[in-house]
Amino acid sequence: MSSVSTQEIKKEFLKSKLGLTGVFILSGLILVSIITISVIPASTFQEWNNPEKWISYPKTSVPSWVNFLSSDKIPEHKIINAEVFQSQENGIFLTSQQFGVYFEYDDFPSDFIFEMKTKYTDSHIVQIKVIRPDGITLELLSTSLPHSDNETIHNQRYFSTDSMIKKNLSTYKDDFGFDFQVGVTEIIFSELYTNQIQKGNYIFIVDIYGIGKDVEVLESKMILGGKAYGLMGTDELRRDLAIGLLWGTPLALFIGISVSIGSVVVGLIYGVYSGYKGKKTDEVMMRFNDVIYALPALPFLIILAVTISNSIFLMIGFLMIFSWVGIAKVSRSMSLQIKTRQYIEAAKIMGQKDSKIIFRHILPQLLPYAFASIAISVPAAITTEAGLSFLGLGDPSFPTWGQILHDANTYGAAAQGFWWWIVPPGILIAITGLAFVFIGNALDAIVNPKLKR
Amino acid sequence: MGLKRYLVTRGLTMFGVLMITLLLTISLVGSNMDTILKQGIIYQVRAEITENTTIAQGFNNPEEFEKFVQQKIDERVKTLGLDTPWYSPQRLGYTMYKILILDFGNATFLTSDSGSSNVGEIIFEKMPKTILLFTTATIIISIIGILLGAASSNKIGSKTDRITSTFAVISSSFPVWWIGMLMIFVFAFVYQIFPARATPSIEPDEPGYILALLYHMALPVITIVLIGFGAWAYLVRNFMVGIMQEDFIAAKKTIGISKKKIVYSHALRNAAPPIVTILALSLSGSLGGAIITEAVFDWPGMGRLYFEAISVMDLPVIIGSTYILTVLFLVSIFIADLLYGYFDPRVRTSS
């Protein structure tokens, strides 16, 4: 155990390529965390498990950048806002909401939904039609808004799965050259004579007719259900994985760093005290250390999570219980060496208090080792937490990476080929771990010159 | 004398740990266990009374009947000793004694493949499979690791050495279970080479069972080996490098023994104690990790049993499996200690 000054460590560290790579990755992750916390509203992760929030998102869709890589364009999930036009003729008010889509993909969209919020009184008739790129207009639906004597605000959704749409479309059967035994979107977006995709501009129109009374459209959008969405795709529960993965970053860093700092501090003080005191105290403290060391960690963590609580903060505490032991052992043997040095003896003879000797003279010498072990023990904390979450024992109110993988496993993502659901969380866990391993190894090589070769 | 004393203290510590583990497990799940047992009794008593209609007819009003039922329940609770709380000394002692003699009682929900709900039988049915999977994997890992580690310590700074070290660092950063998911995705979904679930679909007594088991075992074994051997090779390499700097090796070099011979026979023999110790430790460590790995691959071993028991809160199974896992863990630590003492005489004299 040689003491190295901070200056030297800094100098040596800057020479280590691996260490710098680690610092580089770590700063990237910290940047992502800061951006996530400050830019993305916290409500997104608080409502991670609220299906209501994700209803307008598509189910298990691939990330949309996949379209850049393959020649076959997968239809993207689109949320289109309406352009609203209002006119009046002979006392009949027409409110027309138009949704323009340029459809250029090689697969049919899965479905579409019209969502609107209107304010009206009396009765109104709703007509939905689509103008296709070949100029043909298809009437999709005629219905009415529920009658109301007073002014009301009404939320309405029209789904492409509505059986009336299919019925209405069947009146065009003779115009088309193929059998209508296919889904609604596969008729609307099809060529006339063969059931192939017709690319081009589609305009969906939702007309609302009112006699003598106007309708006020407060909100109106059309969701064209695709199979590709966002940066990271979505999962079976329609959640945007990009948001989950982003929130996972600060959480993983928080868990990893707090567990490792906590356990290193505890282990260091425990070990140094035990080594410094020696004799009976040392014996008793080390036996206790042996006991904790011999406890099977994972089964215990599982039992603790099940019986006490799976709150993320308690989990951090539980993880600490099992991770300070090794550090205590090493720092004990280090303090055994240091305490035989003459200046410690001198301090003792001068009558300095034990606590002062430990905190003033012994602990500072172990600081470089402490930093190295903090960095080295972060990955284990992160993977253990991820493992527990993977077993379904994590804190359900936070979308950690392990949690995402747990959901992926529950819904059989691997067996169904949802790679975008499995690959990114694992890579993020590994990258975070690697960053700390790199930093830790670089520090370790400086602190323990014996390893340098 | 020194060794004997050492072993006795170690043995006593281990026993102490075992007791503490048991005590901790029981105290963590004890109160839940009591509630579940009591609910079971209430259910049982009510079922018995409603089945026998003549009892109900003998009462004039519902209150009296209710009183009678409650009395019956209290009686049953008392005979089973549930009126004292789980932490009372008699009950705690009794439970611990029962577990020590491997009598874990009956499972609440889970059953063994043969249909028995005896916890001991369930555990001993699953244990061989866990041992099979993880010993196979550990043996393969250690063989590859030792050879690769020795090879890279032979030529420090060579391509082999650098690739091994890099691979070690990178591979150990990935969680085994995640690699497992990827392997299932690649080799069971994209290329349908291996089955996605590791539980063989045929019954244990059919003739092709062993083959089916091995076939289903392939994917988990490959995954565990893939993740594990890099770190092993790196560890062996570091031990070897340390030994290669010792004086006796330098002496051998000056005599003119070829470097290859020094590495593979003299140095490797001297690196044996720490390697064997870590072998024993990693075997026991992997038992804990088995819980997640087996859950991913659906391997019908102790780990999956444990996971299932946790998800349905089958407390007798949880207590039993924790106990067995701890015993296995402690036994392997003990064996590691013994081996270390055997290989490295310095341990006996010092301490």
Interface residues (C-beta under 8 A of the other chain):
Chain A: R287 D290 V291 A294 L295 P296 A297 L298 P299 F300 I302 I303 L304 V306 T307 I308 P379 T383 A386 G387 F390 L391 G392 L393 L405 A408 N409 A413 A414 A415 Q416 G417 W419 I422 V423 P425 G426 I429 A430 I431 G433 L434 V437 F438 N441 K450 L451 R453
Chain B: T13 M14 G16 V17 I20 T21 L24 T25 L28 V29 N32 I156 V169 I170 S172 S173 F174 P175 W177 W178 I179 M181 L182 I184 F185 A188 F189 V190 A196 N238 V241 G242 L287 G288 G289 I291 I292 A295 V296 Y306 F307 I310 S311 M313 I318 S321 T322 L325 T326 F329 L330 I333
